[in-house]
């Protein structure tokens, strides 16, 4: 991600409620994934949870990227 995108992301975290909520959710899922990957062995339900969390994270990231693109299109270059 380039510096302009990083700046826009930082700005959106402070000014866009939806973007901020998505980022918070993404962070929570990331924390839970770290807890799971720290385990030497995952039970079957934990394996399912891990796959589900990864899919949810991707969906959140896609939504955040959509918001970033929408704001980049409305900014003068």
Backbone as CSV, one residue per row, in Angstrom:
resi,resn,N_x,N_y,N_z,CA_x,CA_y,CA_z,C_x,C_y,C_z
1,UNK,0.848,-1.175,0.000,0.000,0.000,0.000,0.893,1.236,0.000
2,UNK,0.617,2.173,-0.913,1.467,3.353,-0.987,1.127,4.351,0.122
3,UNK,1.953,5.386,0.200,1.816,6.348,1.306,0.488,7.090,1.251
4,UNK,0.037,7.432,0.037,-1.243,8.125,-0.110,-2.389,7.241,0.396
5,UNK,-2.350,5.957,0.075,-3.379,5.034,0.547,-3.333,4.890,2.055
6,UNK,-2.117,4.833,2.619,-1.966,4.742,4.079,-2.553,5.978,4.759
7,UNK,-2.292,7.146,4.172,-2.825,8.391,4.732,-4.345,8.398,4.694
8,UNK,-4.902,7.957,3.551,-6.354,7.910,3.417,-6.944,6.919,4.414
9,UNK,-6.288,5.780,4.580,-6.763,4.779,5.538,-6.777,5.356,6.953
10,UNK,-5.713,6.040,7.330,-5.640,6.658,8.656,-6.746,7.698,8.823
11,UNK,-6.993,8.467,7.771,-8.048,9.481,7.814,-9.417,8.822,7.966
12,UNK,-9.661,7.758,7.193,-10.954,7.082,7.251,-11.192,6.426,8.614
13,UNK,-10.135,5.933,9.238,-10.274,5.337,10.567,-10.832,6.354,11.562
14,UNK,-10.537,7.632,11.328,-10.985,8.671,12.248,-12.292,9.324,11.815
15,UNK,-12.599,9.282,10.505,-13.744,10.060,10.022,-14.905,9.217,9.495
16,UNK,-14.666,7.964,9.178,-15.712,7.122,8.584,-16.092,6.019,9.575
17,UNK,-17.293,6.118,10.120,-17.734,5.164,11.148,-17.750,3.728,10.626
18,UNK,-18.253,3.532,9.410,-18.318,2.180,8.861,-16.917,1.588,8.709
19,UNK,-16.000,2.379,8.157,-14.623,1.911,7.965,-13.998,1.561,9.316
20,UNK,-14.231,2.412,10.303,-13.683,2.185,11.645,-14.233,0.890,12.248
21,UNK,-15.537,0.672,12.109,-16.150,-0.559,12.633,-15.576,-1.790,11.932
22,UNK,-15.442,-1.721,10.616,-14.894,-2.848,9.859,-13.462,-3.142,10.301
23,UNK,-12.678,-2.084,10.497,-11.291,-2.263,10.930,-11.240,-2.892,12.322
24,UNK,-12.134,-2.466,13.206,-12.187,-3.052,14.552,-12.532,-4.538,14.490
25,UNK,-13.530,-4.871,13.688,-13.930,-6.273,13.545,-12.785,-7.099,12.963
26,UNK,-12.119,-6.536,11.965,-10.989,-7.222,11.328,-9.904,-7.504,12.367
27,UNK,-9.638,-6.523,13.216,-8.619,-6.661,14.250,-9.015,-7.744,15.267
28,UNK,-10.278,-7.773,15.645,-10.749,-8.792,16.587,-10.603,-10.195,15.999
29,UNK,-10.943,-10.345,14.729,-10.801,-11.649,14.078,-9.329,-12.039,13.995
30,UNK,-8.485,-11.065,13.718,-7.044,-11.318,13.651,-6.518,-11.803,15.000
31,UNK,-6.972,-11.167,16.069,-6.559,-11.585,17.419,-6.976,-13.024,17.705
32,UNK,-8.205,-13.361,17.350,-8.685,-14.728,17.586,-7.904,-15.731,16.740
33,UNK,-7.594,-15.365,15.504,-6.799,-16.257,14.656,-5.418,-16.504,15.256
34,UNK,-4.828,-15.460,15.821,-3.521,-15.624,16.469,-3.618,-16.587,17.654
35,UNK,-4.714,-16.505,18.403,-4.918,-17.431,19.523,-4.978,-18.867,19.018
36,UNK,-5.697,-19.063,17.916,-5.839,-20.410,17.376,-4.516,-20.932,16.813
37,UNK,-3.802,-20.089,16.089,-2.556,-20.555,15.464,-1.451,-20.777,16.493
38,UNK,-1.613,-20.231,17.684,-0.615,-20.444,18.735,-0.742,-21.841,19.352
39,UNK,-1.865,-22.477,19.119,-2.082,-23.812,19.676,-1.327,-24.857,18.854
40,UNK,-0.777,-25.849,19.518,-0.060,-26.902,18.779,-1.005,-27.798,17.976
41,UNK,-2.250,-27.897,18.431,-3.217,-28.761,17.755,-4.595,-28.120,17.853
42,UNK,-5.330,-28.132,16.748,-6.685,-27.593,16.757,-7.693,-28.729,16.700
43,UNK,-8.701,-28.635,17.561,-9.794,-29.600,17.488,-10.572,-29.346,16.197
44,UNK,-11.445,-30.259,15.866,-12.227,-30.089,14.633,-13.060,-28.803,14.655
45,UNK,-13.759,-28.498,15.760,-14.502,-27.219,15.793,-13.577,-25.997,15.659
46,UNK,-12.387,-26.093,16.225,-11.432,-24.974,16.105,-10.944,-24.841,14.668
47,UNK,-10.768,-25.952,13.976,-10.360,-25.897,12.575,-11.442,-25.227,11.730
48,UNK,-12.693,-25.575,12.013,-13.813,-24.946,11.306,-13.857,-23.452,11.631
49,UNK,-13.651,-23.121,12.893,-13.642,-21.715,13.303,-12.534,-20.951,12.584
50,UNK,-11.364,-21.568,12.473,-10.241,-20.914,11.804,-10.589,-20.591,10.351
51,UNK,-11.156,-21.540,9.646,-11.532,-21.318,8.244,-12.594,-20.219,8.150
52,UNK,-13.574,-20.275,9.042,-14.644,-19.276,9.049,-14.092,-17.883,9.337
53,UNK,-13.194,-17.789,10.307,-12.593,-16.493,10.645,-11.822,-15.916,9.466
54,UNK,-11.090,-16.765,8.760,-10.320,-16.300,7.602,-11.251,-15.764,6.513
55,UNK,-12.355,-16.445,6.296,-13.323,-15.985,5.293,-13.944,-14.661,5.717
56,UNK,-14.296,-14.550,6.994,-14.883,-13.309,7.502,-13.893,-12.150,7.373
57,UNK,-12.627,-12.434,7.676,-11.589,-11.398,7.558,-11.481,-10.906,6.126
58,UNK,-11.512,-11.835,5.177,-11.424,-11.452,3.764,-12.611,-10.593,3.344
59,UNK,-13.800,-10.961,3.808,-14.980,-10.159,3.486,-14.856,-8.744,4.045
60,UNK,-14.384,-8.648,5.284,-14.196,-7.322,5.886,-13.158,-6.523,5.117
61,UNK,-12.068,-7.175,4.747,-11.010,-6.488,4.006,-11.530,-6.003,2.652
62,UNK,-12.326,-6.827,1.986,-12.907,-6.415,0.702,-13.798,-5.192,0.877
63,UNK,-14.598,-5.183,1.921,-15.469,-4.028,2.169,-14.651,-2.777,2.471
64,UNK,-13.577,-2.938,3.243,-12.707,-1.795,3.552,-12.033,-1.283,2.278
65,UNK,-11.579,-2.192,1.434,-10.947,-1.798,0.171,-11.937,-1.049,-0.709
66,UNK,-13.191,-1.479,-0.718,-14.226,-0.795,-1.490,-14.412,0.638,-1.021
67,UNK,-14.421,0.824,0.288,-14.548,2.182,0.843,-13.331,3.020,0.451
68,UNK,-12.133,2.426,0.554,-10.914,3.149,0.160,-10.985,3.575,-1.305
69,UNK,-11.376,2.645,-2.174,-11.456,2.966,-3.609,-12.469,4.078,-3.865
70,UNK,-13.615,3.997,-3.200,-14.654,5.005,-3.377,-14.129,6.390,-2.991
71,UNK,-13.396,6.464,-1.889,-12.858,7.756,-1.436,-11.712,8.215,-2.339
72,UNK,-10.906,7.288,-2.850,-9.814,7.669,-3.747,-10.352,8.246,-5.036
73,UNK,-11.479,7.738,-5.520,-12.071,8.241,-6.751,-12.603,9.662,-6.584
74,UNK,-12.954,10.027,-5.366,-13.513,11.343,-5.109,-12.454,12.372,-4.701
75,UNK,-11.209,11.926,-4.596,-10.130,12.841,-4.237,-9.427,13.339,-5.501
76,UNK,-9.045,14.621,-5.517,-8.240,15.095,-6.651,-6.842,14.486,-6.591
77,UNK,-6.273,14.173,-7.726,-4.946,13.521,-7.768,-3.840,14.523,-7.708
